[in-house]
């Protein structure tokens, strides 16, 4: 019996870029070597004083959208204009690993899968590994309410699913990915983890490094999102999350009073 041919689903990659000339060729080369036959690249360019536009032209990629606003506006319009069944995001200073899009397409041959991701290395400018992101499996809303566990650049999802949950909003212009993950988890969409790494996150200071994203600009928005989606948890999940948050705040005190620490740990086990 012959195997049915692979259906190369159309994959749309949105690239929000502003003054990205320094690293843009690396990102575009990482897409070029995919040799994926049904790829759409949407260049969403902010006002740039370098040769960002010329580089896209050099690679034969038209500018899909120009804006004077923020990255959230670029993403909203990029996803709106995308014609692919599968959506992804590539910042101009990161890269997709060889063969990644074929692995993504293979995963989506299972019609029950709506969202995939992989773990990702975060790399310093000297080439050393800064951190490892996305190690968790079987991610739930309860887990995500406490911390963003899924790397944006190694995440791909169906446009149908994106539209069903209402997409991303300008109300949260910085943690756009975090809000989208919370929305999808809240309606029961679970992410499927691909074993092989799909991308590399480069810590350049230009792409909203995960080191600073929750401690400076986006901290109020992240807290607001966590509060909103905490309310959507079951009673048991609320108690577990609350107990972990309480332990974290009282950590210095709990070291001094281990009985209280043991009580909180036991409470967590009871409601698990």
C-alpha positions in Angstrom: 0.0 0.0 0.0 1.5 3.4 -1.1 1.8 6.2 1.5 -0.4 9.2 0.7 1.7 12.2 -0.3 2.5 14.9 2.3 0.1 17.8 2.2 2.3 20.9 2.4 0.0 23.2 4.4 0.6 26.9 3.8 2.6 28.4 6.6 2.6 32.2 7.1 5.5 33.7 9.0 4.9 37.3 10.3 8.1 39.4 10.7 7.6 42.6 12.6 10.7 44.7 11.9 11.9 48.2 12.8 15.5 49.1 12.1 16.4 45.5 11.8 19.1 45.6 9.1 21.9 44.3 11.5 20.4 40.8 11.9 17.6 40.6 9.3 19.6 38.7 6.7 20.4 35.9 9.3 16.6 35.6 10.0 15.7 35.5 6.3 18.4 33.0 5.4 17.1 30.7 8.1 13.7 30.8 6.3 15.3 30.4 2.9 17.2 27.2 3.7 13.9 25.6 4.9 13.2 24.8 1.3 9.5 24.6 2.3 7.3 24.7 -0.8 4.3 26.6 0.6 5.7 29.4 2.7 4.4 33.0 3.0 6.6 35.7 4.6 4.8 38.8 5.7 7.2 41.8 6.3 5.5 44.2 8.7 7.9 47.2 8.8 7.9 50.1 11.2 9.5 53.4 10.4 13.2 52.6 9.9 16.2 54.7 9.2 18.4 51.8 8.1 18.1 49.7 5.0 15.5 47.2 6.3 13.2 47.7 3.4 16.0 47.2 0.9 17.0 43.9 2.5 13.5 42.6 2.1 13.5 43.7 -1.5 16.9 42.0 -2.0 15.3 38.7 -0.9 12.2 39.3 -3.1 9.8 39.8 -0.2 7.3 42.6 -0.6 6.3 44.8 2.4 3.0 43.5 3.6 2.2 46.2 6.1 3.8 49.5 7.2 2.9 51.1 10.5 3.9 53.9 12.8 2.7 52.1 16.0 4.1 49.2 18.0 4.9 45.5 17.4 1.3 44.5 18.5 -0.1 46.5 15.6 2.3 44.9 13.2 1.3 41.4 14.5 -2.4 42.1 14.4 -2.2 43.2 10.8 0.3 40.6 9.8 -1.9 37.8 11.1 -5.0 39.5 9.5 -3.3 39.5 6.1 -1.8 36.0 6.3 -3.3 33.5 3.8 -1.8 30.4 5.5 -3.6 27.8 7.4 -0.7 27.8 10.0 0.7 31.0 11.6 4.1 31.7 13.1 6.2 34.7 14.2 9.9 35.4 13.5 11.5 38.5 15.0 14.2 40.0 12.8 17.1 39.0 15.1 16.1 35.3 15.7 16.2 32.3 13.4 14.3 29.2 12.5 16.4 26.0 12.6 16.9 23.9 9.4 14.0 21.5 8.7 11.8 23.2 11.3 8.9 24.0 8.9 8.8 20.5 7.6 8.5 19.2 11.2 5.7 21.7 11.9 3.8 20.7 8.8 4.2 17.0 9.7 2.8 17.6 13.1 -0.2 19.4 11.7 -1.1 16.4 9.5 -2.9 15.3 12.6 -6.1 17.3 12.3 -6.6 17.2 16.1 -3.5 19.4 16.6 -4.1 23.1 16.6 -1.0 24.5 18.2 2.6 23.2 18.4 5.8 24.4 20.0 9.3 23.2 20.9 11.9 24.0 23.5 14.4 26.7 22.5 17.8 27.8 23.4 18.3 31.5 24.3 21.7 32.5 22.9 24.0 35.3 24.0 25.8 37.5 21.4 29.0 35.5 22.1 27.3 32.3 21.1 27.0 30.9 24.7 23.7 29.5 25.9 21.9 32.0 28.1 19.0 29.8 29.1 16.7 27.0 27.9 13.1 27.9 27.3 10.0 25.8 26.9 11.1 22.6 28.6 7.7 22.0 30.1 5.3 19.4 28.6 1.5 19.1 29.0 1.2 22.8 29.7 -2.1 23.8 31.3 -3.8 27.1 32.0 -2.9 26.6 35.7 0.8 26.4 34.8 0.6 29.3 32.4 -1.1 31.7 34.8 2.1 31.6 36.9 4.6 32.0 34.1 4.8 32.2 30.3 6.2 28.7 29.5 6.1 28.6 25.7 8.6 30.4 23.5 7.0 32.6 20.9 9.5 31.9 18.1 9.0 28.1 18.3 5.2 28.3 18.4 2.9 27.7 15.4 -0.9 27.6 15.5 -3.8 27.3 13.1 -5.3 30.6 11.9 -8.7 29.2 12.5 -7.8 28.7 16.2 -6.3 32.2 16.3 -9.5 33.8 15.0 -11.8 31.6 17.2 -10.2 33.0 20.4 -10.3 36.6 19.1 -6.6 36.9 18.2 -4.3 39.4 20.0 -5.4 42.9 21.1 -3.9 46.3 21.3 -5.0 46.4 24.9 -1.9 44.3 25.7 0.7 45.6 23.3 3.8 44.0 24.9 2.9 40.5 26.2 0.9 39.7 23.0 2.1 36.1 22.9 1.3 35.5 26.5 -2.3 36.7 26.1 -2.8 34.5 23.1 -1.5 31.4 24.9 -3.8 32.1 27.9 -6.8 32.6 25.6 -6.2 29.3 23.7 -5.6 27.4 26.9 -8.8 28.9 28.5 -10.9 27.4 25.7 -9.3 24.0 26.0 -6.7 24.2 23.2 -3.7 22.3 24.4 -0.2 22.8 22.8 1.6 19.8 21.3 5.3 19.7 22.0 7.6 18.8 19.1 10.7 16.9 20.3 13.3 18.7 18.2 14.1 22.4 18.6 12.5 24.6 16.0 14.2 27.9 16.5 16.9 30.0 18.3 16.1 33.0 20.4 19.0 35.5 20.3 19.5 37.8 23.2 20.4 41.0 21.4 18.5 43.6 23.4 16.4 44.3 20.3 13.6 41.7 20.5 12.2 42.1 24.0 14.6 39.9 25.8 12.8 37.5 28.2 15.2 38.7 30.9 13.6 42.1 31.0 10.1 41.6 29.6 8.4 41.0 32.9 10.5 43.3 35.1 10.3 46.6 33.2 7.9 47.6 30.5 5.4 44.8 30.5 5.2 44.0 34.2 1.8 45.7 34.8 0.3 44.1 31.7 1.6 40.6 32.7 0.1 41.0 36.2 -3.2 42.1 34.7 -3.4 39.1 32.4 -2.5 36.7 35.3 -5.3 38.2 37.4 -7.8 37.9 34.6 -7.0 34.2 33.8 -6.6 33.2 37.5 -10.3 33.9 37.9 -11.0 31.3 35.1 -9.3 28.5 37.0 -11.1 25.8 38.9 -11.4 26.1 42.6 -8.7 23.4 43.2 -6.3 25.1 40.7 -6.9 28.5 42.4 -6.0 27.0 45.8 -2.8 25.4 44.3 -1.7 28.6 42.6 -2.5 30.7 45.6 -0.6 28.4 47.9 2.5 28.5 45.6 2.3 32.3 45.4 1.9 32.6 49.2 4.9 30.3 49.7 7.0 32.4 47.3 6.1 35.7 49.2 6.8 34.1 52.6 10.0 32.2 51.6 12.3 34.0 54.0 9.8 33.6 56.8 9.1 29.9 56.0 12.8 29.1 56.4 12.6 30.4 59.9 9.3 28.5 60.6 9.5 25.1 58.9 6.2 24.0 60.4 4.3 26.6 58.4 6.2 25.5 55.3 5.2 21.9 55.8 1.6 22.9 56.3 1.5 24.8 53.0 3.2 21.9 51.2 0.6 19.5 52.6 -2.3 21.8 51.6 -0.9 21.8 48.1 -0.8 18.0 48.0 -4.4 17.7 49.3 -5.9 19.9 46.5 -3.7 18.5 43.7 
